[in-house]
């Protein structure tokens, strides 16, 4: 059976990546409490399924975005709809 994606983990990865504060993959995996292979699965999921422009920058030793994408997890009120 295919593993479910942990949305909180994606949100944490996004937050750290936006700040260029992930550190090297081994340290990031340890910080998140996951294996290195699971971290790579999350990164690949973000790249392939979510089309995140994420890559590892060896000079800053962090995952970074090529440009800052819009990424939102959660629900927002649509204020254009009439109130019930």
C-alpha positions as CSV (number, residue, x, y, z in Angstrom):
1,X,0.0,0.0,0.0
2,X,1.3,3.5,-0.8
3,X,2.3,5.6,2.1
4,X,0.2,8.6,2.9
5,X,1.9,12.0,2.7
6,X,2.3,13.8,6.0
7,X,1.0,17.3,5.3
8,X,2.6,18.7,8.4
9,X,5.9,17.4,7.2
10,X,5.4,19.1,3.8
11,X,4.6,22.4,5.6
12,X,7.7,22.1,7.8
13,X,9.9,21.4,4.7
14,X,8.4,24.3,2.9
15,X,9.0,26.7,5.9
16,X,12.6,25.6,6.3
17,X,13.3,25.7,2.5
18,X,11.9,29.3,2.2
19,X,14.4,30.4,4.9
20,X,17.2,28.3,3.3
21,X,17.6,26.7,6.7
22,X,17.3,23.0,6.0
23,X,21.0,22.2,6.4
24,X,22.5,19.2,4.7
25,X,20.1,16.2,4.0
26,X,21.5,14.0,6.8
27,X,21.0,16.8,9.4
28,X,17.5,17.7,8.1
29,X,16.4,14.1,8.2
30,X,17.5,13.8,11.8
31,X,15.9,17.1,12.7
32,X,12.6,15.9,11.2
33,X,12.9,12.5,12.8
34,X,12.8,10.6,9.5
35,X,15.2,8.5,7.5
36,X,17.3,9.9,4.8
37,X,15.5,7.8,2.2
38,X,12.1,9.1,3.5
39,X,13.4,12.7,3.2
40,X,14.4,12.0,-0.4
41,X,10.9,10.6,-1.0
42,X,9.4,13.8,0.3
43,X,11.7,16.0,-1.8
44,X,10.8,13.9,-4.9
45,X,7.1,14.2,-4.1
46,X,7.4,17.9,-3.8
47,X,9.3,18.1,-7.1
48,X,7.3,15.7,-9.2
49,X,3.8,15.7,-7.8
50,X,3.6,19.3,-6.4
51,X,5.9,20.8,-9.1
52,X,7.9,22.6,-6.4
53,X,11.0,24.3,-7.8
54,X,13.2,22.8,-5.0
55,X,16.8,21.8,-5.3
56,X,19.8,21.4,-3.1
57,X,22.3,24.3,-3.1
58,X,25.7,22.9,-2.0
59,X,27.1,26.4,-1.3
60,X,24.6,27.3,1.3
61,X,24.2,23.7,2.3
62,X,20.4,23.9,2.2
63,X,17.4,23.0,0.0
64,X,16.3,26.2,-1.7
65,X,13.6,27.2,-4.1
66,X,14.6,28.5,-7.6
67,X,11.8,31.1,-7.0
68,X,9.4,31.5,-4.2
69,X,6.2,29.6,-5.1
70,X,2.8,29.9,-3.6
71,X,2.2,27.0,-1.3
72,X,-0.7,26.8,1.1
73,X,-1.9,24.0,3.2
74,X,-5.3,24.4,4.8
75,X,-8.6,26.1,4.2
76,X,-9.4,29.8,3.7
77,X,-12.6,31.7,3.9
78,X,-13.8,32.8,0.5
79,X,-15.0,36.3,1.3
80,X,-16.6,36.7,-2.1
81,X,-19.3,34.3,-1.2
82,X,-22.4,35.5,0.7
83,X,-22.4,34.9,4.4
84,X,-24.7,32.1,5.7
